[in-house]
Amino acid sequence: MKNLTEPGVHIGKKKELWKVTDKKPENTKDLIQGRILARNTILNLIGYGTPLLVALIAIPILIKGLGAERFGVLTLVWVLISYIGLFDLGLGRALIKLVAEKLGAGLENEIPPLIWTGLSIMCFIGLVVGGLTAVLLPWLVKGLLNIPLDLQKETLDAFYLIAVFVPIIVLSIALRGILDAHQRFDLTNTVRIPLGIFTFLAPVLVLPFTISLFHIVALILFGRMLACIVQAVFCFHIVPSLGKKIAFENKMAGVLVKFGGWMTITNIISPVMIYIDRFFISGIISVAAVAYYATPSEVVTKLTLVSGAMMAVFFPAFSLVYGQDKNSAARLFAKGVKYVFIIIFPLSLLIVILSYEGLNIWLGPEFAEKSFVIMQVLSLGVLFLCLGQVPYALIQGAGRPDITAKIHLIEIPFYIGVLFLLTNEYGIKGASIAWTGRLAVDSAIMFYIAMKMLGKKNEQSIRIFIVIGLTSAAYILALIMSGLFQKSFFICLFLPLYLSSVWFYIINSGEKEIIKAKVLKIWKSKIKIIF
């Protein structure tokens, strides 16, 4: 079990090496321990966060070196590469779920044909999507995107290159899914971190030699290809029989496509419901109003990086345990809600309290006056969004992506109607209320279904929901705070009360021991540095 619960780092006298082993888990409980879940979540946060820090440094250099228009095209390249992942027809997530399910059931011998079946289908999808992308690119570049005439050929050539690499990008999603299903987030992030850094750093490195978008994109895609090869090597190591049992099974293909089909519906609808409010604001009010809405929205939705990193860990864990032991699934669900709430709630509340002051310092008093209420309302919505990701992951991990897809299909017409009415009547404040209200309803429905699926095995969740209900009253108090002194006093009063409630009512004795051990370790290291 050691290989699945430890990063596999062997520290010698002169160097560190990642150890890739092929041992299997002794039992499913080893994969859902709080310590392991926390470690994997931290690895994911580092994996998501490190490239963003590099981007903060690289982007100003690229804007200056490439110019505004070329840099604008480069941002479209980044978006295009990122969103190609949505066109895997949900098979990446289906592969995670089914491989984890086989591991949980002790059916490791069925994993190689499942993987080869999934890879074959995704390779075919990649070829089809790449071909369709190539056909649509002239219209996209010369029509829809309004690319300057002198950059159109260069942009088109760069985009054609992306179309050629679509199968590799899609295969990379599948290979990452295999690692995630085995809870090898150490290996996933061994690839993700260098690749994320390279995506932003590669254009900077070639600036002294060329500003050609074709060459810049070629270098970025070369990095993607190397990452895909490394992921494949890792997969062959953790599933050594992968090279011996090469097969395509129609039955498994049917299961993958069925699961992935429902996932595709959710993958399409969810981003639409998250971002459609901006288009309504632009159409009903003005493009300028979008800036006052989108800016605070972009800030507060960054909190979803935390819950997203967590649920990338919890989804395969839910897939692994739900069919084997619902009691373990219920405990895992309670942990997910608990961890997301403990982290997101205070951050969200601090944004509500200090929204005006933060925007004032960052963008000036005029912008702050128009946007701070929007930021407050959206912060509450993000809390609902992050919490709702836990039952969402459970429902899909239990093999019911059809439920989440059907819920979203029902929600979208009602949401669009309410969004139109509130935006038309109350402007951007109305849009923010509609957005937050939709997430509150969605989260409540997801929780209801998840708890129903767990049956009577969700007693551990009750205490958490009571605390959530009581502490959520802090939002009301935060909204009526005025003046920096009042807000500072509230923060100083709230934080000790919140930390006390977390310590005595939310975390268990085992988690307390882990925290004590970590604090003691940090304290001892500080003393050693001082003396």
C-alpha positions in Angstrom: 0.0 0.0 0.0 3.0 2.3 0.5 3.2 3.2 -3.2 -0.3 4.5 -3.3 -0.2 6.5 -0.1 3.3 8.0 -0.2 4.6 10.3 -2.9 7.4 7.8 -3.7 10.1 10.3 -3.1 13.4 8.7 -2.1 15.8 11.3 -0.6 19.5 10.4 -1.1 22.5 12.4 -0.2 22.6 14.3 -3.4 19.3 13.9 -5.3 15.6 13.2 -5.2 13.9 10.6 -7.5 10.2 9.9 -8.1 9.7 6.2 -7.5 7.0 4.7 -9.8 5.8 1.3 -8.5 3.2 -1.1 -9.7 1.9 -2.4 -6.3 -1.9 -2.4 -5.8 -3.8 -1.1 -2.7 -4.3 -3.7 0.0 -7.8 -2.4 0.7 -10.0 0.5 -0.2 -9.9 2.1 3.2 -6.2 2.9 2.7 -7.2 5.2 -0.2 -9.8 7.3 1.7 -7.9 8.1 4.9 -8.1 11.8 5.8 -4.3 12.1 5.7 -4.1 10.7 2.2 -7.0 12.8 0.9 -5.4 15.9 2.4 -2.0 15.1 0.9 -3.5 14.5 -2.6 -5.5 17.7 -2.3 -2.4 19.7 -1.4 -0.6 18.2 -4.3 -3.4 19.3 -6.6 -3.5 22.8 -5.2 0.2 23.1 -5.9 -0.3 21.7 -9.3 -3.1 24.2 -10.2 -1.5 27.2 -8.4 2.2 27.0 -9.4 1.5 27.8 -13.1 -0.7 30.7 -12.2 2.2 32.3 -10.2 4.4 31.8 -13.3 1.7 33.4 -15.5 1.7 36.5 -13.3 5.3 37.0 -14.1 5.2 35.9 -17.8 2.1 37.7 -19.0 3.5 41.3 -18.7 6.7 40.2 -20.5 4.7 38.6 -23.3 2.4 41.6 -23.7 5.4 43.8 -24.1 7.3 41.4 -26.4 4.5 40.2 -28.6 2.3 43.3 -28.7 -1.4 43.4 -27.7 -2.7 41.8 -30.9 -0.3 38.8 -31.0 -0.7 38.3 -27.2 -4.5 38.3 -27.7 -4.2 35.5 -30.2 -1.9 33.6 -27.8 -4.6 33.8 -25.1 -7.0 32.3 -27.6 -4.5 29.5 -28.1 -4.4 28.8 -24.4 -8.2 28.8 -24.2 -8.5 26.6 -27.3 -6.1 24.0 -25.9 -7.8 24.0 -22.5 -11.4 23.7 -23.8 -10.5 20.9 -26.3 -10.7 18.8 -23.1 -14.5 19.4 -23.0 -14.8 17.4 -26.3 -13.6 14.1 -24.9 -17.4 13.3 -24.6 -17.0 12.8 -20.9 -14.8 9.7 -21.4 -11.9 11.0 -19.4 -14.1 11.1 -16.2 -15.8 7.9 -17.2 -12.4 6.2 -17.3 -11.5 7.5 -13.9 -14.8 6.2 -12.5 -14.7 2.7 -14.0 -11.0 2.1 -13.3 -11.5 3.2 -9.7 -14.6 1.0 -9.5 -12.6 -2.1 -10.7 -9.8 -1.3 -8.1 -12.4 -1.2 -5.3 -14.0 -4.5 -6.4 -10.6 -6.2 -6.7 -11.0 -6.7 -10.4 -7.5 -5.5 -11.5 -7.4 -8.1 -14.3 -10.3 -6.2 -16.1 -8.5 -2.9 -16.0 -6.1 -3.3 -19.0 -8.9 -4.0 -21.5 -10.9 -1.2 -20.0 -8.0 1.2 -20.5 -7.3 0.1 -24.0 -11.0 0.4 -24.9 -11.1 3.9 -23.5 -7.9 5.0 -25.2 -9.1 3.7 -28.5 -12.4 5.5 -28.3 -10.7 8.7 -27.2 -8.1 8.5 -29.9 -10.9 8.2 -32.5 -12.8 11.1 -30.9 -9.6 13.2 -31.0 -9.2 12.5 -34.7 -12.8 13.5 -35.4 -12.6 16.7 -33.2 -9.3 17.6 -34.8 -10.7 17.2 -38.3 -13.8 19.3 -37.5 -11.7 21.9 -35.8 -9.5 22.1 -39.0 -12.6 22.5 -41.2 -14.1 25.3 -39.0 -10.8 27.2 -38.5 -11.0 29.5 -41.6 -14.4 30.7 -40.6 -13.3 31.1 -36.9 -10.2 33.1 -37.7 -11.4 35.2 -40.6 -15.0 35.7 -39.4 -16.0 35.1 -35.8 -12.8 36.1 -34.0 -12.1 39.3 -36.1 -8.4 38.6 -36.3 -6.4 41.5 -37.9 -5.8 40.9 -41.6 -2.0 40.9 -41.2 -2.2 38.2 -38.5 -4.8 35.9 -40.1 -2.4 33.6 -42.0 0.0 33.3 -39.0 -3.0 32.6 -36.7 -4.5 30.1 -39.0 -1.3 28.1 -39.4 -0.9 28.1 -35.6 -4.5 26.9 -35.1 -4.1 24.2 -37.7 -1.2 22.9 -35.7 -3.4 22.7 -32.6 -6.0 20.7 -34.7 -3.2 18.2 -35.6 -2.4 17.7 -31.9 -6.0 17.3 -30.7 -5.7 13.5 -30.5 -2.6 13.8 -28.2 -4.3 16.4 -26.0 -7.4 14.1 -25.6 -5.2 11.0 -25.0 -3.4 12.9 -22.3 -6.7 13.5 -20.5 -7.3 9.7 -20.5 -3.8 8.9 -19.2 -4.2 11.5 -16.4 -7.5 9.8 -15.5 -5.8 6.4 -15.1 -3.3 8.0 -12.7 -6.1 9.8 -10.8 -8.1 6.6 -10.5 -5.1 4.9 -8.8 -4.9 8.0 -6.5 -1.4 8.7 -7.9 -1.8 12.5 -7.7 2.0 12.7 -7.0 2.6 11.4 -10.5 -0.3 13.5 -12.0 1.3 16.7 -10.6 4.8 15.6 -11.6 3.5 16.2 -15.1 1.0 19.0 -14.5 3.4 21.4 -12.7 6.2 21.4 -15.3 3.6 21.4 -18.2 1.7 24.3 -16.7 5.0 26.3 -16.1 6.2 25.5 -19.6 2.9 26.6 -21.2 3.6 30.2 -20.0 7.4 30.1 -19.9 8.0 28.7 -23.4 6.7 31.8 -25.3 9.0 33.9 -23.1 12.0 31.8 -23.9 11.6 32.1 -27.6 10.9 35.9 -27.6 14.6 36.8 -28.2 14.6 34.7 -31.4 11.0 35.0 -32.8 7.6 36.4 -32.2 6.0 34.0 -34.7 2.8 32.5 -33.3 3.4 29.3 -35.3 6.7 28.7 -33.6 5.4 29.6 -30.2 2.4 27.3 -30.5 4.7 24.5 -31.9 6.8 24.7 -28.8 3.8 24.7 -26.4 2.4 21.6 -28.2 5.8 19.9 -28.1 5.6 20.2 -24.3 2.1 18.7 -24.4 3.5 15.7 -26.4 6.3 15.1 -24.0 3.8 15.3 -21.1 1.6 12.7 -22.8 4.6 10.4 -23.2 5.6 10.7 -19.6 2.0 10.0 -18.5 2.0 6.9 -20.6 5.2 5.7 -19.0 3.7 6.2 -15.6 0.6 4.3 -16.6 2.6 1.3 -17.8 4.4 1.2 -14.5 1.4 1.3 -12.2 -0.5 -1.1 -14.4 2.3 -3.4 -15.6 -0.2 -5.8 -17.3 -1.2 -3.0 -19.6 1.4 -4.1 -22.2 0.2 -7.7 -22.0 -3.6 -7.4 -22.3 -4.2 -5.2 -25.4 -7.9 -5.6 -26.2 -11.0 -3.7 -27.3 -14.2 -4.9 -25.6 -17.5 -3.8 -27.0 -19.3 -4.2 -23.7 -16.9 -1.9 -21.9 -17.1 0.6 -24.8 -20.9 0.7 -24.3 -20.5 1.5 -20.6 -17.9 4.2 -21.2 -19.9 5.9 -23.9 -23.1 5.8 -21.9 -21.5 7.3 -18.8 -19.5 9.8 -21.0 -22.6 10.8 -22.9 -24.4 12.1 -19.8 -21.1 13.7 -18.7 -20.9 15.6 -22.0 -24.3 17.2 -21.4 -23.2 18.4 -18.0 -19.8 19.6 -19.5 -21.7 21.7 -22.0 -24.5 23.1 -19.8 -22.4 23.9 -16.6 -20.1 26.4 -18.3 -23.0 28.0 -20.1 -24.9 28.5 -16.8 -21.7 29.9 -15.1 -20.9 32.4 -17.8 -24.2 33.2 -19.6 -25.0 36.0 -17.2 -22.2 38.2 -18.8 -23.9 37.9 -22.2 -27.2 38.9 -20.7 -25.6 42.0 -19.1 -23.9 42.9 -22.3 -27.1 42.6 -24.3 -29.6 44.2 -21.8 -27.4 46.9 -20.2 -24.0 47.5 -21.9 -20.5 46.1 -22.6 -19.1 48.5 -20.0 -21.4 47.0 -17.3 -19.8 43.6 -18.0 -16.5 44.9 -16.6 -18.1 45.9 -13.3 -19.6 42.4 -13.0 -17.0 40.2 -14.6 -14.1 41.6 -12.6 -15.4 40.6 -9.1 -16.7 37.4 -10.6 -13.3 36.4 -11.8 -11.8 37.1 -8.3 -14.4 35.2 -6.3 -14.6 32.2 -8.6 -10.9 31.5 -8.1 -12.0 29.9 -4.8 -13.3 27.0 -6.9 -9.7 26.1 -7.5 -9.6 24.8 -3.9 -12.8 22.8 -4.1 -11.9 21.6 -7.6 -8.5 20.3 -6.4 -10.4 18.5 -3.6 -13.0 16.9 -5.8 -10.4 15.7 -8.3 -9.2 13.6 -5.4 -12.7 12.7 -4.0 -14.3 11.7 -7.3 -12.1 8.5 -7.8 -12.4 7.8 -4.1 -16.2 7.9 -4.3 -16.1 5.7 -7.4 -13.9 3.2 -5.5 -15.9 2.9 -2.3 -19.6 3.6 -3.2 -20.4 0.2 -4.7 -18.4 -1.7 -2.0 -19.3 0.1 1.3 -21.9 2.8 1.5 -20.9 3.5 5.1 -17.4 4.4 3.9 -18.9 6.5 1.2 -21.0 8.3 3.8 -17.9 9.0 5.9 -16.0 10.2 2.8 -18.9 12.5 1.8 -19.0 14.0 5.3 -15.2 14.6 5.1 -15.7 16.3 1.7 -18.4 18.7 2.9 -16.4 19.4 6.1 -13.1 20.2 4.3 -14.7 22.4 1.7 -16.7 24.3 4.2 -13.8 24.8 6.7 -11.7 26.4 4.0 -14.2 28.2 1.7 -16.6 29.7 4.2 -14.1 32.0 6.0 -12.5 33.1 2.8 -15.9 33.8 1.2 -17.0 35.7 4.3 -13.8 37.8 4.4 -14.4 38.8 0.7 -17.9 39.9 1.7 -16.6 42.0 4.6 -13.7 43.6 2.8 -15.1 43.7 -0.8 -15.3 47.5 -0.9 -11.9 48.1 0.6 -10.2 45.5 -1.6 -11.7 46.9 -4.8 -11.0 50.4 -3.8 -7.3 49.7 -3.3 -7.1 47.6 -6.5 -9.2 49.5 -8.9 -10.2 52.8 -7.3 -13.3 54.2 -5.5 -15.5 54.5 -8.6 -15.1 50.9 -9.6 -15.5 49.7 -6.0 -18.7 51.7 -5.5 -20.3 49.9 -8.6 -18.9 46.4 -7.9 -18.6 45.7 -4.2 -22.2 44.6 -3.7 -21.8 42.3 -6.8 -18.7 40.8 -5.2 -20.6 40.2 -1.9 -23.5 38.4 -3.5 -21.3 36.4 -5.8 -19.1 35.3 -2.8 -22.2 33.7 -1.3 -22.9 32.0 -4.6 -19.4 30.6 -4.8 -19.8 29.1 -1.3 -22.9 27.2 -2.7 -21.0 26.3 -5.8 -18.0 24.8 -3.9 -20.2 22.9 -1.4 -22.4 21.6 -4.2 -19.3 20.0 -5.9 -19.2 17.4 -3.1 -22.6 15.8 -3.7 -22.0 16.3 -7.5 -18.8 14.2 -7.3 -20.6 11.6 -5.1 -23.6 11.2 -7.6 -21.3 10.9 -10.5 -18.8 8.6 -8.6 -21.8 6.4 -7.8 -22.3 6.0 -11.6 -25.3 8.3 -12.0 -24.1 11.2 -14.3 -27.6 11.0 -15.8 -29.0 12.6 -12.7 -26.8 15.6 -12.7 -27.3 16.1 -16.5 -31.1 15.9 -16.1 -31.1 18.4 -13.3 -29.1 20.8 -15.3 -31.4 20.4 -18.3 -34.4 21.2 -16.1 -32.6 24.1 -14.5 -31.3 26.0 -17.5 -34.7 27.3 -18.9 -35.8 28.5 -15.5 -32.4 30.1 -14.8 -32.4 31.9 -18.2 -35.9 33.3 -17.5 -35.1 34.5 -14.0 -31.8 35.9 -15.2 -33.5 37.9 -17.9 -36.2 39.3 -15.6 -33.8 40.3 -12.7 -31.1 41.7 -15.0 -33.8 43.7 -16.9 -35.3 45.0 -13.6 -32.3 45.4 -11.3 -29.2 45.5 -13.6 -26.0 43.8 -12.6 -27.2 43.4 -9.0 -30.2 41.4 -10.3 -27.8 39.2 -12.4 -25.7 38.5 -9.4 -28.8 37.5 -7.4 -30.0 35.2 -10.2 -26.6 33.6 -10.4 -26.3 33.0 -6.7 -29.9 31.9 -6.4 -29.4 29.3 -9.1 -26.4 27.9 -7.3 -28.2 27.7 -4.0 -31.1 25.7 -5.5 -28.7 23.5 -7.5 -26.6 22.8 -4.4 -29.7 22.0 -2.3 -31.0 19.5 -4.9 -27.6 17.8 -5.2 -27.3 17.5 -1.4 -30.8 16.0 -1.2 -30.1 13.4 -3.9 -26.7 12.5 -2.5 -28.1 12.0 1.1 -31.0 10.0 -0.3 -28.4 7.8 -2.2 -26.5 7.3 1.1 -29.7 6.3 2.9 -29.4 6.2 6.7 -25.6 6.2 6.5 -25.2 10.0 6.6 -25.5 10.7 10.3 -22.1 12.2 10.3 -23.3 14.9 7.9 -26.0 16.2 10.3 -23.6 18.0 12.7 -21.8 19.6 9.8 -25.1 21.0 8.3 -26.1 22.4 11.7 -22.8 24.2 12.0 -23.2 25.5 8.4 -26.7 26.8 9.2 -25.6 28.6 12.3 -22.4 30.1 10.9 -24.1 31.2 7.7 -25.8 33.8 9.8 -22.5 35.6 9.8 -23.1 36.6 6.2 -26.1 38.7 7.3 -24.0 40.5 9.9 -21.2 41.0 7.4 -23.5 42.6 4.9 -24.6 45.3 7.5 -21.1 46.1 8.6 -20.0 49.6 7.7 -16.7 51.3 8.3 -13.3 49.7 8.6 -13.4 49.8 12.5 -16.6 47.8 12.6 -15.4 45.3 10.1 -12.0 44.8 11.8 -13.8 44.3 15.2 -16.2 41.8 13.5 -13.2 39.9 12.0 -11.4 39.8 15.4 -14.6 38.5 17.1 -15.6 36.0 14.3 -12.3 34.2 13.7 -11.8 32.9 17.3 -15.5 31.8 17.4 -15.2 30.1 14.0 -12.0 28.3 14.8 -13.4 27.2 18.1 -16.6 25.8 16.5 -14.4 24.0 13.9 -12.2 22.5 16.6 -15.0 21.3 18.9 -17.8 20.5 16.6 -16.6 19.7 13.1 -13.2 18.0 13.1 -12.8 14.6 14.8 -10.2 13.4 17.3 -8.0 11.8 14.6 -7.9 15.0 12.6 -7.1 17.0 15.8 -4.1 14.7 16.4 -2.8 15.3 12.8 -3.1 19.1 13.3 -1.3 19.0 16.6 1.5 16.9 15.1 1.9 19.3 12.2 1.9 22.4 14.4 4.4 20.8 16.7 6.6 19.8 13.8 6.5 23.4 12.4 7.1 24.8 15.9 10.2 22.6 16.4 11.6 23.5 13.0 11.2 27.3 13.8 13.0 26.8 17.1 15.9 25.0 15.3 16.2 27.9 12.8 16.3 30.5 15.6 18.9 28.7 17.7 
